[in-house]
Amino acid sequence: MNPYEGKTLSWSLDGVTIELALHREPCNEIGSTTLEELEQFAEALEGEDGRARTLIVYSRLSSGFSAGADLRELYRGLLSPDGPTREEGVRGFLLRIHQVYNAIDASPLVTVAAVHGVVFGGGFELALTCDMIVSDRTARFCFPELRLGLIPGFGGIPRLKRDLGNAVVRDLLLTGRSISATKAASIGLVSQLVGPGEALRVARGVAAQVAKVDVEATRAAKRFIKPVPYAELQEEIRIFCELSEKPAVEAALRKFVEDTGPQPYLP
């Protein structure tokens, strides 16, 4: 895999570990440019020549891992008179992001998300594609979509239900509240809880440990314990698109866009 340095993310192969770094200010919001670069990454990942054993996803920004979808771009796109219909635009974006997230989820590599700070919405969903989450104590996890009249649309519901069960899904989805890294560790969402600034270092340690284990056994174990819930992911897209048509969603997005606070996505 050749190294890449993009506008919103970068990747490189270090030994047997691919490191995918997010670096779009202010907090790795996922818009069209990020999606395009993620699609390039997914293509490079599929063509990886077999040297890699692990993938680490992390953020270079102090603000956090990712605040999720670029809601300002989403709002402008929904109201664009020259673009596709609202339903077509939303569905097209979701199908593309699902293809990328599914590629990471289904990758034979052992994947680790090293997170800190804000881990919200689509950023939380990106972390959930990984086999393990290493979190420093500053991290907070949240699905704020309910406040906009939506549900998570990047695959969060089926993946969270697969990993933790319905009780946690109901709590996060129906309340829209955030939970701390300590709470996330206590319910099994986070595999390792570490000090501030230590998540990437510890994730690299996990990768080094994985390299000592038989590769075929590791890949067989992953296929067995981590099936990709494709049918439920498709149903999530359908429900999200249906909800996006409601006037209340447009009004909520407009309120968000007009908020002058530095981080209006925070609870």
N, C-alpha and C positions, 0 to 999 in steps of 0.2 A: 504494500500500500504506500503510495507516494504521499508525502506530507502536503498539507493544504492550509493556507492562511486566508480566510475570507473576511467579509465585512462583519459578520455576526458570530461566526464560529470557526474553529480551526481543528485540525487533527494531525496526528503523527503516530508512527509505530516506533516504540522504544523497546527493543528486545522482542518479547512475545506479547507485549501489551499495547493496544491501541488506546490513545487518550484523545477524547473529544472534548474540547474546551469551548464553553459558551462565553461570549464577550460583547454582547450588544447592550449598550447603555440605554436606559438607566438600570433595567433589571431583567435583561434577556427576554423581553416580550417577543412572542412568536408571531411574526407577520409574514408577508409574502417573501421578503428577502431571506429570512431565516428558513422558511419552508423550502425555498429553492436550494439553499445550501445543505439543508438536511437531506434533500433528495439526492444531491451529489454524494453525500456521505453514505447513504444507503446503497447507492450503486457501487461505490468503492468498497463497501463492506461485503457486498455480494461477490465482488471480484477478488477479494483478498485471497492470496495464494497459499494459505494454510500455515503460514509462519506464526500467526497470532493465536494466543490462547485466551486472552481476556480483553475486555473493553471497559474503560473507566470514563464516565461522563461527569464533568464538573464545571463549575463557573469560575472565571477569573475575576468577577466583579465582587466588591465588598458588600453590595446590597443584598446579594442572595443568589440562589440557584436559578430561579426563574419565576417571574410573576404571571406567567401563562400567556394566553392569547393577547395579541395587540388589539385591544378593544377599540381604540381610536381608528385604526385602519379598518377593522370590521364594520364600524359604524359608517365610515365614509363609503365603504364598498356597498353596504346595504342600500344607501340612498343615491348611489350613482345612477343618473339617468341613461348613461351610455353603456353601462355594463349589462351582465345577464340579470335575469330576474333574481329577486332576493333568495328564493328557494334554490335556484340553480347555482348561484354564487356560493352560498353557504355549503350546499351539498358537495360541490366541486372541491372546495377547500378541505372539507372534512375527509373526503375520500383520499385526497393526497396525503394529509397528515396521518391518517390511519395506515396508509401503505408504508410510510416511513417508520412509524411506531411499531407496526407489526413486524417489520424487518428486524428491528432491534430486539423485540420480544422473542422472536423465533430464531435468532442467531444461535449457532452452535457454540459461540464463545460464551464464557462466563462473564456476565456483565454486572458492573457495580456503579451505582450512582453515589457520588461523594457530594453531599449537600450541606448548605448552611443558609442562614437568613431566610428569606422569602422562598417558600416552595408551594406555590399557589396554582390552582387551575391546571392549565396545560403543562406547566412546569412540574407540578405534582404528578400529572399523568405520564410525563416523560420518565420521571424517576421510577414509576410503577412498571415501566417496561423492563426494568433491569432486574436481575436475579436477586440482588442484595442492595440495600441502602445503608451507607455509612453516613451518619449525621453528626455534626457538631452541635453543641448545646444551644446555639443561637437559632437553630432552624425552627420554623413554624410551618405546619402543613394545613392547607385549607382548600376547599372547593367553594369559592365565592359566587359561582354561577347562579345559585338560587336567588341571590339578591337582585339579579337582572331578569328573573323570570325564566331562566334556562336551566339545563342540567349540564354536567360536564360532557364535552363532545369529542374529546381526543382519546377516548377509550378508558376513562378512569373508573367508571362504575363496574364493568365486567372484570377488570384487572384487580380492583380492590376487593371485590367479592370473591374472586378466585383465591386471593392471597390471605384474606382475613375473615371472610364470612359476613353475613348480612348485618349483624349488630353494629359493627363499625361503619359500614356503608350507610346505614340509616342515620346514625349519629351525625356524621360529617355532611351528608346530603340534605337532611331535613332541617338541620339547624344553621348550616352555612358557617359555623364557628371554626376557628382555627384551634389546633392542638399543638402543644409544645413538643420538642424533641424527646423530652423525658417521657411524656405520655405516649408518644409514638413508639418508643422503645418498649414500654411496659405492655403494649397490646400486640407486639410482634411485627409492627410495620417496619421498624428500623432494626437491622441486625447488629449494629455496633453503634454505641453512643460515645462520642469522644469530646475532648476539650475544644474550645474555639480555635479555628485555624488548623485543626489536625485531621480533618476528614480526608483530604487528598493523600496525605502521608499514610494513613491507615489503609485506605483503599489500595494503595500501591503494595502494601504489605499483604493484603488479601490476594492480590494478583500474583505475588511471588509464591504464596502458598499453593495457589491453584496450579502453578507451573510444575509442582512436584508430584501431582496426581496424574494417573494415567489418563490420556486425553480421550480415548474412546469410552472409558468408563464414565468420565465426567459428562460427556455429551449424551450418552445413553441415559444417565440419571436425570439430566435436564429435560430430555424429551418426556420422561416418565412423570416427573413431578410438576412440570410447568406447561401444560397444554395452552395454546392460544385460543381464547373463547370467541372464535370468528362470528358465529351466529349472533351472539349477544352484542358484539361490537357493531354489527349491521343494524340491529334494532336500536341501539343507542343513537346512531346517525339519524335514523328515521324520526325518533322522538325529538331530537334536537332541532331538526329542520322544521318539524311541525310547530314547535314552540317559538321558533325564530320569526314566524309569520305574525305573531300577536303584536298589536299596537303597544302593549305594555312593555314589551322588550325594547322596541325602538325608543320609547320614552326613557326607560332606564339607562340605555346606552347613551342617549343624549345628555342625561344628567351626569353620567360618568365623564363624558368628553368635556363637559363644561366645568367640571370640578378643577379648581386652580391649585389644589393641594399637591405637594410633591409626590405623594404615593397614595392616590385615591383608592387603590385596591386593598389597602390595609383595613382590617376590621376596626 
